[in-house]
Amino acid sequence: MPETLLCALKGCADGYFYIPTLGPFFNGEPGPPKSLKIELLFDNPKLAGDQTGGTSPYPELANYPDGKVDLKDYNWMQYQYGKNEGMVGWDYMSDVVPDRKCDLKDLNTVANNYGGVGSYSNDLSGVTVHFDTGETETPNGDGFVNIPDGATEFHVKKNGSPIGAMVTFWKEPLAPPSAAAKKMLGDGLTWVMM
């Protein structure tokens, strides 16, 4: 299982994401990530902008959604405003409209959705990740997929329709199954957690 968390992104309900490349990443780790994990799903567009205020399951990840777009989100986004990927102090969670920068599009999304309340799901049934390299991957039981070589962006879908998500990015890839595991599991499973 991947062990080194690099960063997290939570976008809009359209399910679009890019692959972070420049950092800075948590604990000064180098990138780019080799795997990603679908953490949370949402289909309520009013949750775009809920970027902070919740309790993170990861000590490195200080900003985690709490189910409401409120003053915590707006104030934090104002602090992030004007920063972009590669800058000191950059936090990928501030990129609400994923384009590698925290600008008026991001701040306006938070302002327009201010007061939005909803819930998240971690039900991965029917979820697929569609990379710009042509690969479509199904997350394993823990939500992980490997990032294909050359991929720069992806869409998250549930039952074929785009869905909002919070995604974490990890330094290590998933381990490929051994020859014995492949024989036992058949061709239907591409990657398993080791």
N, C-alpha and C positions, 0 to 999 in steps of 0.2 A: 504494500500500500504506500502511496506517496507520503512523505513525512515532512517536507519543507514547504510551508505556505509562503507564497510570494506576494500575493495581492488579491483583491476582490473587486468585482464590478457589479453594480445593480443598475440596470437600464430601465427602459420604458416597456410597455406591454407589447411592443412589436417584436420582442425577442432577439434584437440585433446586438451583436457584440464584436469587438475586435480583439485580437490577441495582443496583450501588453508586451512591449519589447524593451523599452528604454529604462523603465523603473522611474524613481528608485523603488526597490523592492524591500520587503521587511528584512530587518537585520542585515542590510547591506548585501544580501544574496545576489548573485548574478542571474540574469535571465538568458534567454526567454523561457517561459514555462513549457513543460513537456506533457502535462495533463491538466485537466480541469474537472471541477466538481459542481454539479447543479445542487445548490444549497436550498434555495427557496423558489417557489413558483407563484405567480399572481396573474390574474386576468382582469383585475380592476385597474383601469388606466389612472384612476385618482391616487393610486399608491406610488406612481412615478414621483420621485422626490423624497420618499421616506428612506433616508440614507443613514440616519443615526438615531440614537436614543434607546436602542435595544441592548440586550445582553449578548455579547458575542461568545460563541463556544470556543473561540481561539484567542489565546492571550495576545497574539501579535495584532489582531484585527480590532482596532479601537472603535470603529464605526460599523454599526449593525442596525438594520431596520427594526422598528418597534410597532408597526401597524398603523401609524398615523403620520401625516405630513403636518408638522407643527413648527413652533419657533425654534426648537433645537435644530431642526433640519435647515431652516432658513438662515439662522445665525452661523452655523457651521459652513454652509455654502458661501456666505459672504466672505468668510475667512479664506476659503479656497479660491475665490474668484480671481481670475487672471493667471492662475497657474496652469501649466500643461505638462504632459508626459516628459520626463527627463529633468524637470526642475526640482531643486531642493524644496521639500515640503509638499510635493505633489502627492495626492491620495487618489487612487483610481476610483474610489467610491464617490468622489465628487463629480464624476463624469456621467451625469444622469442621461444626457443625450450623447451616447458614445461617439466621440470624435477626437479624443486625445487631448482635450482641453476643458477647463471649467470657465465657461463664458456666459453671455446673456441667455443663450438657449437653456442652459442648465438652471440658472437662477430663476428665469421666467417659468420653467416647468414647476419648480418648487412653489413659486408664488401662485401660479394658476391652480395648483392642486392643494393649496393650503387649506387645512381642515379635512382633507380626505382621510378616510378611515377604512380599514379592511383587514383581511386576514391572508396569510400565506399558507401554501401547501407544500409538503415534501413528498407527495404521491407521484412517483416517477412512472407510473403505468402510462404507456402511450407516448412517452417523451423520447424525442430524437434530437440529435445535434447535427446540423447540416453545415459542413465546412465549404469554403470557397474553392477548395481543391477538388470538390466533387464527392468526397466521402460523406456518408451519413452513418453516424454511430449511435448506438443505444447505450445509455448509461448503465453501468453495472448496479448491483443492489445498493451500493453506497453512493451512487450518483456520479462516479468517475468515468471519464473517457480519455483516451490519449489524444493529443493534438497531432494531426498529421504533419509531416514535413512539408514546409512551404505554405501552410495555412496562415492567412492573415486576418480572417474574420469568419464569423459563423452566426447561424440563427438557431434559436431553441424553439422547438415546436412540440405541441401535445396533440396527439391524434391528427396530425397533419396541419394544424393551425398554429400560427405564431403565439407565443405566450411569454409574458414577462418573467424574468428570473433574476436571482442573485447567484453569481458564479464566483467560485474561488479558483485561483490558478496555482499550480504546484510545480516545483522544480523537477521532480522525478516523474518518469513515465510509469504506467502500470506495467508490471512484469508480464511478459507473454507466457501463456500456459506451456508447461512442459509437453513433450511428445506423448507421454503417458496420459496426461490430463486431457489433451486434445482427443486421444483415442477414446477415453472414457466419456467425454462430453460431446463428442461429435463435432461437426462443422458449424453448428448453430451458434456457438459461443466464440467470439473472437478474442476476448481478453478476460482474464479472471484475476482476482486479488490473490496475491501469494503471501 
